[in-house]
Amino acid sequence: MKFYYIYFAIYLFLPTLSFSQGLKFNGGHHAIDKRTSYEVFGENTISFEGLFDIDFQLAIYGTNSLGNILRVQNKENNTIYNLFYDEEKDQCIFRLNEEGKSSLIIAKIDRRLLDNNSWFPVKLTFNLTQGIFKLQIKNKVFASKKIKLPNPYFPIITFGKSDYLIDVPNMGIKNLSIGNKNTKYVFPLRENEGNIVHDFEGNNYGLVSNPEWLINDSYRWQLVQTFNSSIQAGSNYNESRKEIYYFNRDSIFIHNIKTNDTRKVAFQKKCPVDLIQATNFLDVKANKLYVYELYHNYPYEGPTVASLNLDSFTWTIESYDRVQKELHHHGFFFDQQAKQYYIFGGYGNMSYSDKFYQYAVDSTKWQKLEDFTGDKLFPRYFLSAGYMENNRTAYIFGGMGNESGEHIVGRKYYYDLHKINLDTKKVTKMWDIQWKDKHVVPARGIVFLDQSHFYALCYPEHLTRSAIKLYRFSIQDGSYEILGDSVAIYSDKISTRAQLYYDHQLGRLLALVQESNDDVKSTLKIYSLNSPPISETELSNYPKKNNKIKYLIFVLFGGTVAIGAYIMLKRISNKKTGRHMILPVPAGVADSNKEHLLIKTKKLAPIGKLKPSNNEPAVWKNNLQANAIYLFGEFTVLDRNQKDISHLFSTRLKQVFCLILTHAGESGISSALLSHLVWPDKSEDKVKNSRGVTINHLRKALSELDGIELRYEKGRFKIEQHADFYCDYTRCMKLTSSINNTENRDELIHLLRRGKFLQGTNHSMFDSTKADLEKNITPLLITEIYQSMEKHAYNDSIALAEVIFLFDPLNENALFMEIKAMIALKLHQEARIRFQNFASEYRNIMGEDFPFNFEDIA
């Protein structure tokens, strides 16, 4: 049994099998005979005794969907149960029904907790001994009343359309496992064609009609939408709103990638800038689209930069300043925090540029930057640029030009990568690789799916009709791989362009290909590719019957596989997608020279009683510092003299303060929304008075601290913070966007050990904030714990596990890692105690025994 789970874990952790898989169902928008039905066991007779789980990940596509998710018949009698999905206003409803009789479970989930188009875990448990059903959706558990269930049970399981149940939601499933701790059937659903479904050993098991295999969406670019403009136009993607913009001077098309809805808005007043290339960038915090032109033919004296308000769709002239030089196909990136837009390179007037220019949104001026030092960036155009905001680092990749910058000298294709530190203004050449294939240039925009690689679209621009392909490059050494199929592009004109984007929430790469045959009219084509993208070899790599032998060899001899498994787990959200067993870690190889931050002795200290080491950053070396507000754990406020003034903040003041603070990313919270959340039942005149009194009391309480100010501008409240003020929530937001070194990781651990965010505050107005925060923090901590295990930093692994348990007390991955770390540190007794405590907690919450023994893990 132990060996089986290790084997199962390896299978789940291999790159293409874990991420680029799944079965999408044709739902109610298709004709009845085209809807998907998946019979899991086909003609095989399966039985379970005592208990069995149906465990899978589910995605619901779009809105207004309903229908049968799965149906379970007992081969030995006529009783049938089905799990039915419906929607009602802002809630998703899952009903477990005894067919033709009654609903046994009605689970209502806030739609915001089930991110549209993203995966979430579902587990349906048949407890045959107790006669109880349990339905778990994400971390919410629902139970039925006791009924009589046959034991043993002979399930016939069908997903989607089944007999007369013809309503099927627009859904997808993946990582399906069915069974218990004695017997488990696992179906990764990674086929790319056909109607036969294989288990993880490669055996033919089930049958599916009208399948849409999701692995294909990680290889084949899907054409999402096409738009046309008869005049010069520009395009961009707003990840925060999931909107693609295609605009000209008169109007804008807005296509929502999440809902697949499109609308067109005509401007009341046309764009004030005469568009030639329609180059543009987004300020998502201000919700503005900036369009700019670097050059106009004489005697143009109009504006050169204008912004479009994406709420009111009104244009504002921003600048008349100009570079007065054509810089076609320059590279660009936007520093959102500093509100500064950078461009580099480009072509015009028979020359290539090697200059940096900066446009400061606040000053509305273009400035040539002369203070960059370090390695030389030769003049070029058709380059690509990307920006990592968490460490203020930009990257310039590829292009073509020459060292002199003169077009008449001829051009050279560059296949190099330069890193630019915006704080030090230093340019560092990372690599310059020898290109052996036919020459290509990168399209606009490089994206980072992890810290080790970047992705770029490349194509041979010298061909009239060519094809764009996706490349993954190593940041370290430039090694690369071509992924996915190709996208056609007509590249005959200078205004033809393509740009790559990545939506982190949806897990999708987007390519915007804008073509023109006369440098005036244009067509925009939007393509989508699921992440992570795969190669052609990976697409057709079906599970084979003999793969088990190969994987067993990997278990015995594959240290490489173990490391690979850990790396891939960095990309897995902390969701329960089945019973995972973590690969063994070599014992006795703990780094005895490393001073670990939180645990110094073999005896584990209780949370909150650990002493920080002497090398901790001063900003958080003490447990609590002066001039600070702490929202993790017990709400605590210390004034400028380190006096506890938490008592000055009533429940109402805490609510208002936290609402304003957590809406900082939206430039504050409107007075209308604040009133609605805090005083939902009061009339407008009473709300205005109550709000005014509360705001005055909050300002008075905050006056006891330095570096924090409550401001009201343009109908919105906002908290402004300065360097001498500390808030653990604000710091957490910064740390979780830049966990790229040990110091930041240790600080985050220390911060989170105080407890959950707004611990003890149960008002529903904070539910979505808490859920979003924990959704972001827990996977990041899981990533960190795998990294610490790779480095044999076992003390850090234990500390990370304990923090994870604060947010998810039943996280099995954290348990497995912590046990492994303790065993490696010879803490055998502590490991058993930790396992017993976890198993007890599991039994209290789930009402059943934890399905692993200590020996299964150790």
ABEGO torsion letter per residue (X at the ends): XAAAAAAAAAAAABAAAAABBEBBBBBAABBAAABBBBBAAEABBBBBBGBBBBBBBBBBBEBGBBEBABBBBBAABABBBBBBBBBBEABBBBBBBBBGABBABBBBBBAAABBBGBBBBBBBBBBAAAGBBBBBBEABBBBBBBBBBBOBBBBBBBBEBBEABABBBBBBBBGBBBEBAABBBBBAGABABEABBBBAAGBBABBBBGBBBAAAAAABBBBABBBBBABBBBBBBBAAAGBBBBBBAABBBBBBAAAGBBBBBBBABBBABBBAAGBBBBBAAAGBBBBBBABBBOABABBABBBBBAAAGBBBBABABBAGBBBBGBBBBBBAAAGBBBBBEEBBGGBBBABBBBBBAAAGBBBBBAABBEBBBBBBBGBBBBBBAAAGBBBBBEEBEBAAGBAAAEBBBBBBBBBBBAAAGBBBBABBBBBABBBBBBBBEBBBABAABBBBBBBBAABABBBBBBBBBBAAAGBBBBBEBBBBBBAABAABBBBBBBBAAAGBBBBBBBBBAAGABBBBBBBBBBOBBBBAAAAABBBBAAAAAAAAAAAAABAAAAAAAAAAAAABBBBBAEBBBBBBBBBGABBAABBBAABABABBBBBGABBBBAABBAAAABABBBGBBBABEBBBBBBAAGBBAAAABBAAAAAAAAAAAAAAAAGEBBAAAAAAAABAABBAAAAAAAAAAAAAAAAAAAAABBGBBBBBBGGBBBBBBBAABBBAAAAAAAAAAABABAAAAAAAAAAAAAEBBGBGBABAAAAAAAAAAAAAAAAAAAAAAAAAAAAGBAAAAAAAAAAAAAABAABAAAAAAAAAAAAAAGBAAAAAAAAAAAAAAAAAAAGBBBABBAAAAX
